[in-house]
Amino acid sequence: MISVSLAHAPLMAAIHAAAFASSEAWSSEAIEAQLRLPGTFGFLAKEGGMILARVIAEEAEILTLAVAPKARGKKLGRALLCAAMAEAARRGAKSMALEVAKTNEKANALYRALGFVPVGQRLRYYADGSDAWGMGVALT
C-alpha cells in the first residue's frame, strides 16, 4: 500500500470506475481536485483498491473507498480503511465520518466491524435516489 500523490489520480480513477456505476465514478480530475485540498490524503493498493480521506481540525472524513471487483474478497477495503484511520489519528483527528449506501451490505458490515455506528441518514443521497447512512467512529 502506498500513499498517493497527484500522479496516482489516473490509476485511482480507473479503480473507482471499475468499482462503481458510471454515474457515481470519480474522474481523474475529480480525484486530483480532492488531493489538492488541504488535509486530503489517500492510499492505493496496486491490487485494485483506493481510499481518499480528509482531516479538518479534529475531524476526519472518508471521501471515497473503492475496491475493483476483481480484487474483492482480499481484505483490501479493510486494509485501506485501517490505514486511513491510523493516518487521520496521526494527523490529530479524534473522530472519523463517512456515508455509505444503506443497501451496501458488505460495506456496512466492514464499517461496523471497525467500530463505525450510524449517526444519521442522508435521504436520496446518491444519484440514483438511494439513501445513505452517515456513520462515525472515535479514533484512539
Secondary structure as GFF3:
##gff-version 3
##sequence-region A 1 140
A	DSSP	beta_strand	2	3	.	.	.	ID=ss1
A	DSSP	three_ten_helix	6	8	.	.	.	ID=ss2
A	DSSP	alpha_helix	9	19	.	.	.	ID=ss3
A	DSSP	alpha_helix	28	36	.	.	.	ID=ss4
A	DSSP	beta_strand	40	45	.	.	.	ID=ss5
A	DSSP	beta_strand	49	56	.	.	.	ID=ss6
A	DSSP	beta_strand	59	67	.	.	.	ID=ss7
A	DSSP	three_ten_helix	69	71	.	.	.	ID=ss8
A	DSSP	alpha_helix	76	90	.	.	.	ID=ss9
A	DSSP	beta_strand	95	101	.	.	.	ID=ss10
A	DSSP	alpha_helix	105	113	.	.	.	ID=ss11
A	DSSP	beta_strand	117	122	.	.	.	ID=ss12
A	DSSP	beta_strand	132	138	.	.	.	ID=ss13
###
